[in-house]
């Protein structure tokens, strides 16, 4: 079945939704606020037909969709067709023959649909899925939000950021996992999605799906959209490139061994067609210093695995080396900097959680290490050095036990550098136990409503100096929070109460930072399962 085509001269297309006529014939309508005078009845009675047939005429209801707005009243005039569509393309038997102005009557009998001014696409062989039409028509480009904050001459700070918008993950079926309650441990892959659109957002993302399954998938990166009303339905949707797979080849389940406290992914990082990853056990009440790091092929159909390993010496009496401080997020260090200042240790990882306080860091943690090649013996130690961690008696500034720092990236632009760490900051009274009324989180543990997403910036020179200390407890150089001039990073989040960040990926070539917000919201077509979204920031301007 073919879906009828609709030509729109109005240049801003915000979204596409669908309705079904009494005969179950798919039609296309526009959401509230885009074409205010078109009712559901108008659309249901439009009787849209295949516009490839010149004999098919448009009735008055369909002509209303082609009309232009009356700016005086904001209404739509029922029988007024656009006089011309500048720079539109005409088609002849599927071929583009010229670019010319196409009148409304000509368009009604053509094979084309106008997506935006000057943009026309063919509708032949379109399947009867309204989602395909929505994807074809797309959305108008939104306006990026420039962070109006002071800049620093040598450090990357909030003033260097521009919010490009967000996109969401899809609801999927017939796969081993799904995206609901997932979206943690993300990483950017520069070589992914080679057939994707040339829109400035190249590559792909690897991430972990549903928390109960802990399986990894690869998805595309659509052009992000700034939804001013924070609507999940407005966001572009990523596509699955590689379906969910177990990159640990069963090892994670073996480590869990039937325990109610499962091992989970702390971080992912793509490098040289391989996925580096970490595993940790959240409620490690016995304080076991588990192995933390592994390596797999990025080909999820054949994810050959190596490891696991430990950063630095294992099972020592020194608090500094416990895996509760490094079995989480992973990032890279620019190779020239790593070679010059960190003896070739070009990767770093860290972990900060609210359990096992005597073993974990009281604030973000970072350890530089030499990336494994896969030939190292399982159970061995990787060459590493601590860059950042905080003991119980000297926590990070403003520390709260309910904080959760979940992603890091060494960002640089035009000679300016910083190590950015993102996460959840608690502002309320420190409280441990079952949740009290009006608490955002329902688990037993540390609470501190209200919460805010913040980003901390560390000076690389401070980290280098800190690495030579017994306790690497340097304080942040800058903090992006609600007190920052121009507004905090939290204002872009979708969640109302909780703040669940799943990590951060960095496209170093294009200076794009991808931040995962888990459980961000529900879509109108599935109100039961919250999906993650990916926020996109440009460093150095849009």
C-alpha positions in Angstrom: 0.0 0.0 0.0 1.3 3.4 -0.9 1.0 6.5 1.3 -0.3 9.6 -0.3 2.1 12.4 -0.7 1.6 15.9 0.7 3.5 19.0 -0.6 4.1 21.7 1.9 5.3 25.2 1.1 5.5 26.2 4.7 9.3 26.1 5.5 9.2 24.9 9.1 8.1 21.3 9.6 8.2 20.6 13.3 7.1 17.0 13.4 5.0 14.3 11.8 2.3 12.3 13.5 -0.2 9.9 12.0 -3.8 9.1 12.2 -5.9 6.4 10.5 -9.0 7.1 8.5 -12.1 4.9 9.0 -10.9 2.6 6.2 -7.5 2.2 8.0 -5.8 4.1 5.2 -2.7 5.7 6.5 -2.6 9.4 6.2 -0.3 12.2 7.3 -1.2 15.0 9.6 0.7 17.7 11.5 0.8 18.2 15.2 -0.8 20.9 17.2 1.0 24.2 16.9 2.2 23.6 13.3 -1.0 23.8 11.3 -3.6 24.9 13.9 -6.6 25.0 11.7 -6.4 21.4 10.4 -8.5 19.1 12.5 -8.5 15.4 12.8 -11.7 15.3 10.9 -10.1 17.3 8.1 -7.3 14.8 7.8 -9.5 11.7 8.1 -11.7 13.0 5.3 -8.9 14.1 3.1 -9.1 11.0 1.0 -5.4 11.3 0.0 -4.5 9.4 -3.1 -1.3 8.5 -4.9 0.0 11.7 -6.4 2.0 9.9 -9.0 -1.3 9.5 -10.9 -2.1 12.8 -12.7 -5.8 11.9 -12.8 -6.1 11.9 -9.1 -7.4 15.3 -8.0 -7.1 16.8 -4.5 -10.3 17.7 -2.7 -10.8 20.8 -0.6 -9.6 19.1 2.6 -6.3 18.1 1.0 -5.9 21.5 -0.5 -6.0 23.0 3.0 -2.8 21.1 3.7 -1.2 22.8 0.7 -2.3 26.2 1.6 -0.2 28.9 3.1 -0.9 30.6 6.4 -2.8 33.8 6.7 -0.4 35.8 8.8 -3.2 38.1 9.9 -5.4 35.4 11.5 -3.0 32.5 11.9 -5.5 30.4 10.0 -5.3 28.5 6.8 -7.3 29.4 3.7 -9.0 26.4 2.3 -8.6 26.7 -1.5 -5.4 28.6 -1.8 -2.4 26.8 -3.4 1.1 28.3 -3.4 1.8 30.2 -6.6 5.3 28.7 -6.8 7.9 26.7 -5.0 11.3 28.2 -5.8 14.3 25.9 -6.5 12.2 22.7 -6.4 13.3 19.7 -8.4 11.1 18.1 -11.0 11.2 14.4 -11.8 10.8 12.5 -15.1 10.5 8.7 -14.7 12.5 8.8 -11.6 15.3 11.1 -12.9 16.0 14.7 -11.9 15.9 16.6 -15.1 16.1 20.2 -13.9 15.7 22.6 -11.1 12.8 25.0 -11.6 9.9 26.7 -10.0 7.0 24.3 -9.7 3.5 25.6 -9.5 1.0 24.1 -7.1 -1.0 22.4 -9.9 2.1 20.9 -11.3 3.2 19.6 -7.9 -0.2 18.0 -7.3 0.4 15.7 -10.3 4.1 15.1 -9.8 6.1 12.3 -8.1 7.6 14.7 -5.6 7.0 15.9 -2.1 8.5 19.1 -0.8 10.3 18.6 2.4 11.5 22.2 2.9 12.0 25.0 0.5 14.0 23.8 -2.3 14.1 20.2 -1.1 12.1 17.5 -3.0 12.2 13.8 -2.6 10.6 11.0 -4.6 7.8 8.8 -3.1 7.9 5.8 -5.3 7.7 2.4 -3.6 7.1 4.0 -0.2 5.9 1.4 2.3 2.7 1.9 4.3 4.5 2.9 7.5 3.8 6.4 8.7 7.1 6.3 10.6 8.8 6.1 7.2 7.0 9.2 6.1 7.9 11.0 9.2 11.6 10.1 8.6 11.3 11.3 5.0 9.8 14.6 5.8 11.9 15.2 8.9 12.0 18.2 11.1 13.1 21.8 10.7 16.6 22.4 12.0 16.4 23.8 15.5 18.5 26.7 16.8 21.5 25.6 18.9 21.8 27.1 22.3 25.1 29.0 22.8 26.4 29.0 26.4 26.8 32.6 27.3 29.6 32.2 29.9 33.0 33.7 30.2 35.8 31.9 28.4 39.3 31.1 29.6 42.4 31.6 27.5 44.0 28.2 28.2 41.2 26.0 29.6 38.1 24.6 28.1 35.2 26.0 30.2 31.4 26.2 29.9 31.6 29.2 27.7 33.1 27.0 24.9 30.0 24.9 24.7 27.0 25.0 22.4 24.0 22.8 23.0 23.1 21.2 19.6 20.0 19.3 20.9 19.2 15.6 21.5 18.0 12.5 19.9 16.4 9.4 21.3 16.9 5.7 21.1 14.2 3.5 19.4 11.7 1.0 20.8 12.9 -2.3 19.3 11.4 -5.8 19.0 12.9 -9.2 18.2 16.2 -8.4 19.8 18.0 -9.8 22.8 17.6 -6.6 24.7 16.0 -3.2 24.4 16.9 0.4 25.1 14.4 1.0 27.9 16.1 1.3 31.3 19.5 1.4 29.5 21.8 3.8 27.7 24.7 3.6 30.0 28.4 3.2 29.2 28.4 4.9 25.8 31.3 5.5 23.4 31.8 7.3 20.1 32.9 5.3 17.0 34.4 7.5 14.3 34.2 4.8 11.6 30.6 3.7 12.3 27.6 4.3 10.1 29.6 5.0 6.9 26.4 5.3 4.9 24.8 7.8 7.2 23.8 11.4 6.2 26.5 13.9 5.6 25.1 16.3 8.2 28.1 17.0 10.4 27.3 14.2 12.8 29.3 11.3 11.4 30.1 8.1 13.1 28.1 6.0 15.5 27.7 5.2 19.2 28.1 1.9 21.1 26.1 1.6 24.3 24.6 -0.8 26.8 20.9 -1.7 26.7 18.5 -2.7 29.5 20.1 -3.0 32.9 18.8 -6.5 33.3 20.6 -7.8 30.2 23.8 -5.7 30.0 24.2 -6.3 26.2 25.9 -3.9 23.8 24.6 -2.4 20.6 25.7 0.1 18.0 23.4 2.9 16.8 23.5 5.7 14.3 23.7 9.4 15.2 20.9 11.5 13.6 21.0 15.3 13.5 20.0 16.4 17.0 17.0 18.6 17.7 16.5 21.2 20.4 13.1 20.4 21.9 12.1 23.5 23.8 9.2 21.7 25.5 11.3 18.6 26.1 9.1 16.3 24.1 10.3 12.8 23.5 8.1 12.6 20.4 9.9 15.6 18.8 13.3 14.0 19.0 15.0 12.3 16.0 15.4 8.6 16.4 18.7 6.6 16.1 18.8 3.4 14.1 20.3 0.2 15.2 23.4 -0.7 13.2 24.5 -3.8 15.1 21.9 -5.6 17.3 22.5 -6.3 21.0 25.2 -8.8 21.8 27.2 -10.0 24.8 30.7 -8.7 24.3 31.9 -10.6 27.4 30.9 -13.9 25.9 29.2 -15.0 29.1 32.0 -13.9 31.5 29.8 -11.2 33.1 27.2 -13.8 34.0 29.9 -16.2 35.3 31.2 -13.5 37.6 27.7 -12.8 38.9 27.3 -16.5 39.6 23.7 -16.4 40.5 24.1 -13.5 42.9 21.3 -11.0 43.2 23.9 -8.3 42.8 24.9 -8.6 39.2 28.1 -7.3 37.6 27.4 -4.4 35.3 29.2 -2.3 32.7 31.0 0.7 34.0 32.3 2.1 30.7 33.0 1.5 27.0 35.6 2.9 24.7 36.0 2.3 21.0 39.6 2.3 19.7 41.1 0.6 16.6 38.1 -1.6 15.9 38.0 -2.8 19.5 35.8 -2.1 22.4 37.5 -1.5 25.8 35.1 -2.1 28.7 34.9 -2.3 32.5 32.8 -4.3 34.8 32.0 -3.8 38.5 29.7 -5.0 41.2 27.7 -2.2 42.7 27.0 -3.7 46.1 30.4 -5.1 46.8 29.8 -5.4 50.6 32.7 -7.7 51.1 35.1 -5.2 49.4 36.6 -7.7 47.0 39.1 -6.1 44.6 37.8 -7.6 41.4 39.4 -7.6 38.0 38.0 -4.5 36.1 39.0 -4.2 32.4 38.4 -6.2 29.3 38.6 -6.0 25.5 36.4 -7.2 22.7 36.1 -6.9 18.9 33.8 -4.1 17.8 32.1 -6.6 15.4 29.2 -7.6 17.6 28.5 -10.6 15.4 31.8 -12.0 16.5 32.9 -10.2 19.7 36.1 -12.1 20.5 37.2 -11.3 24.0 40.4 -10.8 26.0 41.0 -10.1 29.7 40.0 -9.4 32.3 42.8 -7.3 33.9 43.3 -5.0 36.8 44.8 -1.4 36.8 47.9 -1.5 38.9 48.6 -4.0 41.7 45.7 -6.0 42.9 44.7 -7.0 46.5 47.2 -4.7 48.1 46.6 -2.9 51.4 46.9 0.5 49.5 43.5 2.1 49.1 44.7 3.8 45.9 44.5 0.6 43.7 41.1 -0.9 44.6 39.0 -1.4 41.4 36.1 0.4 43.1 38.0 3.5 42.0 38.7 2.7 38.3 36.2 0.1 37.0 33.9 2.7 35.4 33.9 5.3 32.7 36.7 5.2 30.1 38.3 8.0 28.0 41.4 8.6 26.0 44.3 11.0 26.4 45.6 12.7 23.2 48.5 10.5 22.2 51.1 13.4 22.0 50.2 14.4 25.5 50.2 10.8 26.7 53.7 10.2 25.2 55.1 13.5 26.6 53.6 13.5 30.1 52.2 10.1 31.0 54.8 7.6 29.6 52.5 6.6 26.8 49.5 5.8 29.0 46.9 7.0 26.6 43.7 5.9 28.3 42.1 6.7 31.6 39.2 5.3 33.6 37.5 6.0 36.9 34.6 5.0 39.1 32.6 6.8 41.8 29.7 5.1 43.5 27.9 5.5 46.8 28.6 2.0 48.2 31.8 0.7 49.9 32.8 4.2 50.9 36.1 2.9 52.4 37.1 1.6 49.0 35.5 4.1 46.6 36.4 7.6 45.8 34.6 10.5 47.5 34.3 12.3 44.2 35.4 11.6 40.6 38.4 9.3 40.0 40.7 8.9 37.1 43.6 6.5 36.4 45.9 6.8 33.3 46.9 3.5 31.9 48.5 1.8 28.9 45.8 0.3 26.7 45.9 -3.5 26.6 46.8 -5.2 23.3 44.9 -8.4 24.1 48.0 -10.5 24.5 48.3 -9.8 28.3 47.6 -12.8 30.5 44.1 -12.7 32.0 44.3 -11.7 35.7 47.5 -9.6 35.2 48.0 -5.9 36.0 48.0 -3.1 33.5 50.6 -0.4 33.8 48.7 2.6 35.4 49.1 5.7 37.4 46.5 7.5 39.5 45.5 11.0 38.4 42.6 11.7 40.6 40.8 10.2 43.6 39.5 11.3 47.0 39.7 9.6 50.3 37.1 9.7 53.0 38.9 12.4 55.0 39.4 14.7 52.0 36.4 14.5 49.5 35.9 16.7 46.4 34.6 20.1 47.1 30.8 20.1 47.8 30.7 16.3 48.0 27.5 14.5 48.9 27.4 10.6 49.3 24.4 10.5 46.8 26.5 12.1 44.1 27.2 10.0 41.0 29.9 10.9 38.5 29.4 8.8 35.4 31.4 10.0 32.5 34.7 11.7 31.5 36.5 13.1 28.5 39.8 14.9 27.8 38.5 17.7 25.6 40.6 20.2 23.6 39.9 22.9 21.1 42.4 25.4 19.6 45.2 24.6 22.1 42.9 24.7 25.1 42.4 21.6 27.1 40.4 20.3 30.1 39.3 17.0 31.5 35.5 17.1 31.8 33.6 14.9 34.2 29.8 14.8 34.2 27.4 13.4 36.7 24.6 13.9 39.2 25.0 16.3 42.1 22.8 15.9 45.2 21.8 19.1 47.1 19.6 17.8 49.9 20.2 16.6 53.4 22.4 13.6 53.6 20.2 10.6 54.4 20.8 6.8 54.3 18.0 4.2 54.2 14.7 3.6 52.6 13.3 6.5 50.6 11.3 9.2 52.4 8.2 10.9 50.9 9.0 13.0 47.9 12.4 11.4 47.4 13.4 11.0 43.7 14.9 7.5 44.0 13.1 4.5 45.4 16.1 2.3 46.4 17.6 1.9 49.8 20.8 3.8 50.1 22.1 7.4 50.2 19.6 10.1 49.2 19.8 13.8 48.7 16.9 15.3 46.8 17.0 17.7 45.0 19.5 16.7 42.2 21.3 18.6 39.5 23.5 17.5 36.5 26.8 19.2 36.7 30.1 19.1 34.8 33.4 19.5 36.5 36.5 20.7 34.6 40.0 19.7 35.7 43.2 21.4 34.6 45.5 18.8 32.9 48.5 20.4 34.6 46.9 19.9 38.0 46.3 16.2 37.2 49.8 15.7 36.1 51.0 17.2 39.4 48.5 15.2 41.3 49.7 12.0 39.8 53.0 12.4 41.7 51.3 12.7 45.0 50.4 9.8 47.4 46.8 10.9 47.3 45.7 12.4 44.0 43.0 14.7 45.4 43.2 17.8 43.2 40.1 20.0 43.1 38.2 21.0 40.0 39.3 24.1 38.1 35.8 25.0 37.1 32.2 23.8 37.7 29.3 24.0 35.3 26.2 24.3 37.6 23.1 26.3 38.1 25.2 29.2 39.4 27.2 29.5 36.2 26.7 32.6 34.2 24.4 31.8 31.3 22.8 28.9 33.1 23.7 25.4 34.1 23.9 22.2 32.0 21.0 20.8 34.0 18.5 23.0 32.1 18.9 20.7 29.1 17.9 17.5 30.9 14.4 16.0 30.4 13.8 14.2 33.7 11.7 16.0 36.3 13.2 14.7 39.5 15.8 12.0 38.9 19.1 12.7 37.2 20.4 9.4 35.6 23.4 10.0 33.4 24.7 7.0 31.5 28.1 8.3 30.5 29.8 10.4 27.8 31.3 9.9 24.4 33.6 12.3 22.6 34.1 12.9 18.8 37.5 14.5 19.0 37.7 15.3 15.3 34.5 17.3 15.2 34.6 18.4 18.9 31.2 16.9 19.7 30.3 15.6 23.1 27.6 13.0 23.5 26.0 12.6 27.0 23.5 9.9 27.7 20.5 10.7 29.9 18.9 7.4 31.0 15.1 7.1 31.7 14.6 10.5 30.0 11.0 10.0 29.2 8.3 8.0 27.4 6.9 8.3 23.9 3.3 8.5 22.9 3.5 5.1 21.1 4.8 3.3 24.2 3.9 4.9 27.6 5.3 2.0 29.6 9.0 2.0 29.1 11.2 5.1 29.5 13.9 5.6 26.9 17.4 7.1 27.1 18.2 10.2 25.0 21.6 11.5 23.9 22.4 15.2 24.4 24.9 16.7 21.9 27.2 19.5 22.7 29.6 21.3 20.3 32.8 22.5 21.8 34.1 25.7 20.2 30.9 26.9 18.7 28.1 25.6 16.4 
